[in-house]
C-alpha cells in the first residue's frame, strides 16, 4: 500500500485547509498582512503572495474546485493583492 502523498495531493490539502478561514474572517476578523514597500515606488505589497500552478489546477468536476473561491476571498480579505497565475 502506498501511503505517500503526491505533491498535488499535498498542495490540494493545504489549500483546502484555508477554506474555513473564509467564514472565520467574516465573523472574527483577520489580521492584516505584513507588507514591504517597492523601492522605486513606495507601494506596499504583501510579503506573501498566492501562486496558482498546482494548488489551483482543479477541473470543475473535482471536489477541491468548489473550495477555491473561498480561498481567494480569504486571501483578499486578509489584505493579499498579488496572485501569480501560471500559464500551465
C-alpha positions in Angstrom: 0.0 0.0 0.0 1.4 3.4 -1.0 1.0 5.9 1.8 3.0 8.8 0.3 1.0 11.8 -0.9 1.9 13.3 -4.2 2.9 16.9 -4.4 -0.5 17.7 -6.0 -2.4 16.0 -3.2 -0.3 17.8 -0.5 -1.0 21.2 -2.0 -4.6 20.5 -2.5 -5.0 19.5 1.2 -3.1 22.7 2.2 -5.2 25.0 0.1 -8.4 23.2 1.1 -7.5 23.8 4.8 -7.6 27.5 4.2 -11.2 27.5 3.1 -12.5 27.5 6.8 -10.7 30.8 7.3 -13.1 32.4 4.8 -16.0 32.2 7.3 -13.7 32.9 10.2 -12.6 36.2 8.6 -16.2 37.3 8.2 -17.1 36.8 11.9 -14.0 37.2 13.9 -11.7 39.4 11.7 -8.4 38.6 10.1 -5.2 40.4 10.9 -3.7 42.4 8.1 -0.8 41.1 6.1 2.7 42.3 6.6 3.9 44.4 3.7 7.1 45.7 2.2 7.4 48.7 0.0 8.6 48.5 -3.6 11.8 50.6 -3.5 11.1 52.6 -6.7 7.5 53.5 -6.0 7.0 53.0 -2.2 3.8 50.9 -3.0 3.2 48.5 -0.2 2.9 44.9 -1.3 2.2 41.9 1.0 5.2 39.8 1.8 3.1 36.7 0.9 1.6 36.1 -2.5 -0.6 33.3 -3.8 0.6 31.0 -6.6 -1.7 29.0 -8.8 0.4 26.5 -10.6 -0.6 23.2 -8.9 -2.9 24.2 -6.0 -5.5 25.8 -8.2 -5.3 23.2 -11.0 -8.6 21.6 -10.5 -11.2 20.6 -13.1 -14.8 21.8 -12.4 -15.8 18.2 -11.5 -13.1 17.9 -8.9 -14.3 18.3 -5.3 -11.5 20.8 -4.5 -12.7 23.1 -7.3 -15.7 24.4 -5.2 -13.4 25.4 -2.4 -11.1 27.7 -4.5 -13.3 30.8 -4.5 -13.3 30.8 -0.7 -9.5 30.6 -0.6 -9.2 33.6 -2.9 -11.8 35.5 -0.9 -9.9 34.8 2.3 -6.6 35.9 0.7 -8.1 39.2 -0.4 -9.9 39.8 2.9 -6.6 39.3 4.7 -5.0 42.0 2.6 -3.5 39.9 -0.1 -3.1 41.5 -3.5 -0.6 39.5 -5.6 -1.7 36.3 -7.4 0.9 34.7 -9.7 -1.2 32.9 -12.3 0.8 30.2 -14.0 0.4 29.7 -17.8 0.4 25.9 -17.0 
